[in-house]
Amino acid sequence: MSEKDHTPGDPLSEAAKLIEFVPENFFKRVPMEELFPRTAPLEVDIGCGEGAFIAAMAERHSERNFLGIERLLGRVNTVSRIAAHRRLTNVRVMRVESAYVVEHLLPPGSVSVAHVLFPDPWPKRYHHPRRLVQDAFMVALHGLLGPGGELRAKTDDLPYFQWMEKVFAKAAGFERVEWPEEADAPVTNFERRFLNKGLPIYRARLRKI
Ligand SMILES: C[S@@+](CC[C@H](N)C(=O)[O-])C[C@H]1O[C@@H](n2cnc3c(N)ncnc32)[C@H](O)[C@@H]1O
């Protein structure tokens, strides 16, 4: 949380400041005990946006730890405030480029589930290299996931989903698994908008083998 958004002395603001995680050293992998004092399965929400999903998941699964990764300061602050307001001790949020976190900051084998939910679709062909889901991302993610770890991806954008499916089909060390609908599963902020408009949502679940 930036000083601009931080109100010293305000209890919610002080608590929110503790939710944001700023690595001490950006050139070393983050020791897990610095992120969470408690050892528990770690789920990462890559591009967590305003945090409706991560907060709902953290409330529902207090036995797990949740790390949001988000590059926009305003959204990081929103997630931090929601988590502080709900007294969620199992949530942290990091304001760092997601590919950098996956490739360089988290220790190998440290993640049990990686959520990639409604990533920016970058529809123009010359912007496709900016898409998060790429061959190199899958290699890095494979290293990050522990045994049996999962990637859960959703998008409303069919061309991006078709792109993802091609990348997933080529990704070594993963198998595609069924993802049955769960009636009351937590939804993201973007997902809520798409569901309200009755738009289709495409999803894929992969397991590390
Ligand atoms: C379309 S929004 C979806 C947000 C959220 N997952 C949801 O479904 O409501 C994509 C989010 O990813 C974030 N984002 C995009 N590129 C990123 C990057 N390279 N590193 C971190 N966050 C990124 C954006 O700032 C944005 O909040």
The ligand as a Tripos MOL2 file, in Angstrom:
@<TRIPOS>MOLECULE
LIG
   27    29     1     0     0
SMALL
NO_CHARGES

@<TRIPOS>ATOM
      1 C1         -9.3390   -8.7380  -16.6850 C.3       1 LIG1
      2 S1         -8.7170   -8.4320  -15.1020 S.3       1 LIG1
      3 C2         -9.3460   -9.8140  -14.1500 C.3       1 LIG1
      4 C3         -9.2220   -9.5880  -12.6730 C.3       1 LIG1
      5 C4         -9.7520  -10.7420  -11.8070 C.3       1 LIG1
      6 N1         -8.9990  -11.9680  -12.0060 N.3       1 LIG1
      7 C5        -11.2000  -10.9570  -12.0720 C.2       1 LIG1
      8 O1        -11.5340  -11.9530  -12.7340 O.co2     1 LIG1
      9 O2        -12.0030  -10.1450  -11.6190 O.co2     1 LIG1
     10 C6         -7.0100   -8.8480  -15.2520 C.3       1 LIG1
     11 C7         -6.1860   -8.4170  -14.0500 C.3       1 LIG1
     12 O3         -4.8490   -8.8410  -14.2110 O.3       1 LIG1
     13 C8         -3.9930   -7.7720  -13.8590 C.3       1 LIG1
     14 N2         -2.7670   -7.9430  -14.6160 N.ar      1 LIG1
     15 C9         -2.6440   -7.8800  -15.9580 C.ar      1 LIG1
     16 N3         -1.3890   -8.1100  -16.3190 N.ar      1 LIG1
     17 C10        -0.6900   -8.3230  -15.1700 C.ar      1 LIG1
     18 C11         0.6730   -8.6020  -14.8920 C.ar      1 LIG1
     19 N4          1.5520   -8.7100  -15.8550 N.pl3     1 LIG1
     20 N5          1.0350   -8.7700  -13.6070 N.ar      1 LIG1
     21 C12         0.1240   -8.6410  -12.6120 C.ar      1 LIG1
     22 N6         -1.1720   -8.3810  -12.8260 N.ar      1 LIG1
     23 C13        -1.5780   -8.2190  -14.0780 C.ar      1 LIG1
     24 C14        -4.7500   -6.5290  -14.2560 C.3       1 LIG1
     25 O4         -4.2980   -5.3770  -13.5890 O.3       1 LIG1
     26 C15        -6.1620   -6.9170  -13.8760 C.3       1 LIG1
     27 O5         -6.4730   -6.5810  -12.5500 O.3       1 LIG1
@<TRIPOS>BOND
     1     1     2 1
     2     2     3 1
     3     2    10 1
     4     3     4 1
     5     4     5 1
     6     5     6 1
     7     5     7 1
     8     7     8 2
     9     7     9 1
    10    10    11 1
    11    11    12 1
    12    11    26 1
    13    12    13 1
    14    13    14 1
    15    13    24 1
    16    14    15 ar
    17    14    23 ar
    18    15    16 ar
    19    16    17 ar
    20    17    18 ar
    21    17    23 ar
    22    18    19 1
    23    18    20 ar
    24    20    21 ar
    25    21    22 ar
    26    22    23 ar
    27    24    25 1
    28    24    26 1
    29    26    27 1
@<TRIPOS>SUBSTRUCTURE
     1 LIG1         1 GROUP 0 **** ****
